[in-house]
Amino acid sequence: MFDNITNFKMPEITSKTVFGKVFQIYTVLIIYPFSWAMTAIVSTLILIFSKLISPRWASKVIGRAWGKILLWIAFSPAKVIGAENVDPKQSYIIVCNHQSLYDILLVYGHLPTEIKWVMKKELEKMPFVGLACKTMGHVFVDRSNTEKAKQSLSAAKHLISDGVSAFFFPEGTRSKSGLLLPFKKGAFRMAKELNLPILPVTINGANSVMTPGSLSIFPAKVSLTIHKPISAELYSEKDVNELSSMSKTAIASALEIKN
């Protein structure tokens, strides 16, 4: 159902077009109330089914449906490129550019592997969401304290195995321009320490759905490009800065807004 709109021809919709202005009424009356209500319901279901079945099942099934449905009601069809580069039995350190809040829906709904998010600690305080994320084993990092951040990542290492990957936005925040910001090094240190391949991922279009700093939502096509993994066998010859640079180059290669 949610993938059938991928071939829908998307007209250009902005705040200046008549449809764009009308769509903001739909945003206020439908998208926001539905998204908030569904997020609360899904968070509650995750808490329940994490106990009844398992956190992995709750994340994979309920979390994925949440991401797809919220993209669907925003009329923002998603396309996945390079899914064949993911081995579902392999764990990765996944690094991805960060354009918008809608990145989270795109990744959760369409990335074909199980993940543990590495996210800023402030999100732990969000009603419903913080507790649900904690229950699923996502990792909260205090970015204001380097030592505590390292401890959080170290404590999470045992979760990254058996096909479960760690997911990072190495820029640390959303890019307002869409251009890549400098990468933080935590993901690449973890990759070296765990000797796991790095999987670079490029998001396009999410900032057209919702621009950082704006509450307006517009329909737009979004895509997730999964690049070939950077083999762990290279790590002995590469330092953290080189791994970061290689990953950034891979992500930039599919970015529609070029640095």
Secondary structure as the mmCIF struct_conf table of DSSP 4:
data_model
#
loop_
_struct_conf.conf_type_id
_struct_conf.id
_struct_conf.beg_label_comp_id
_struct_conf.beg_label_asym_id
_struct_conf.beg_label_seq_id
_struct_conf.end_label_comp_id
_struct_conf.end_label_asym_id
_struct_conf.end_label_seq_id
TURN_TY1_P TURN_TY1_P1 PHE A 2 ASP A 3
HELX_RH_3T_P HELX_RH_3T_P1 ASN A 4 ASN A 7
TURN_TY1_P TURN_TY1_P2 SER A 15 LYS A 16
BEND BEND1 THR A 17 THR A 17
HELX_RH_AL_P HELX_RH_AL_P1 VAL A 18 TYR A 26
HELX_RH_PI_P HELX_RH_PI_P1 THR A 27 ILE A 31
HELX_RH_AL_P HELX_RH_AL_P2 TYR A 32 LEU A 52
TURN_TY1_P TURN_TY1_P3 ILE A 53 ILE A 53
HELX_RH_AL_P HELX_RH_AL_P3 PRO A 55 TRP A 57
HELX_RH_PI_P HELX_RH_PI_P2 ALA A 58 GLY A 63
HELX_RH_AL_P HELX_RH_AL_P4 ARG A 64 ILE A 73
TURN_TY1_P TURN_TY1_P4 ALA A 74 PHE A 75
STRN STRN1 ALA A 78 ILE A 81
HELX_RH_3T_P HELX_RH_3T_P2 ALA A 83 ASN A 85
TURN_TY1_P TURN_TY1_P5 PRO A 88 LYS A 89
BEND BEND2 GLN A 90 GLN A 90
STRN STRN2 ILE A 93 CYS A 96
TURN_TY1_P TURN_TY1_P6 LEU A 101 LEU A 101
HELX_RH_AL_P HELX_RH_AL_P5 TYR A 102 HIS A 110
BEND BEND3 PRO A 112 THR A 113
STRN STRN3 GLU A 114 LYS A 120
HELX_RH_3T_P HELX_RH_3T_P3 LYS A 121 LYS A 125
BEND BEND4 MET A 126 MET A 126
TURN_TY1_P TURN_TY1_P7 PRO A 127 PHE A 128
HELX_RH_AL_P HELX_RH_AL_P6 VAL A 129 THR A 135
TURN_TY1_P TURN_TY1_P8 MET A 136 GLY A 137
STRN STRN4 VAL A 139 VAL A 141
TURN_TY1_P TURN_TY1_P9 ARG A 143 SER A 144
HELX_RH_AL_P HELX_RH_AL_P7 THR A 146 ALA A 155
TURN_TY1_P TURN_TY1_P10 ALA A 156 ALA A 156
HELX_RH_3T_P HELX_RH_3T_P4 LYS A 157 LEU A 159
BEND BEND5 ILE A 160 ILE A 160
TURN_TY1_P TURN_TY1_P11 ASP A 162 GLY A 163
STRN STRN5 VAL A 164 PHE A 168
TURN_TY1_P TURN_TY1_P12 PRO A 170 GLU A 171
BEND BEND6 GLY A 172 THR A 173
BEND BEND7 LYS A 176 LEU A 179
HELX_LH_PP_P HELX_LH_PP_P1 LEU A 180 LYS A 184
BEND BEND8 LYS A 185 LYS A 185
HELX_RH_AL_P HELX_RH_AL_P8 GLY A 186 LEU A 194
TURN_TY1_P TURN_TY1_P13 ASN A 195 ASN A 195
STRN STRN6 ILE A 198 ASN A 204
BEND BEND9 GLY A 205 GLY A 205
HELX_RH_AL_P HELX_RH_AL_P9 ALA A 206 VAL A 209
BEND BEND10 MET A 210 MET A 210
TURN_TY1_P TURN_TY1_P14 PRO A 212 GLY A 213
STRN STRN7 VAL A 222 ILE A 226
HELX_LH_PP_P HELX_LH_PP_P2 HIS A 227 PRO A 229
STRN STRN8 ILE A 230 ILE A 230
HELX_RH_3T_P HELX_RH_3T_P5 ALA A 232 GLU A 237
HELX_RH_AL_P HELX_RH_AL_P10 VAL A 240 SER A 253
TURN_TY1_P TURN_TY1_P15 ALA A 254 ALA A 254
BEND BEND11 GLU A 256 ILE A 257
#
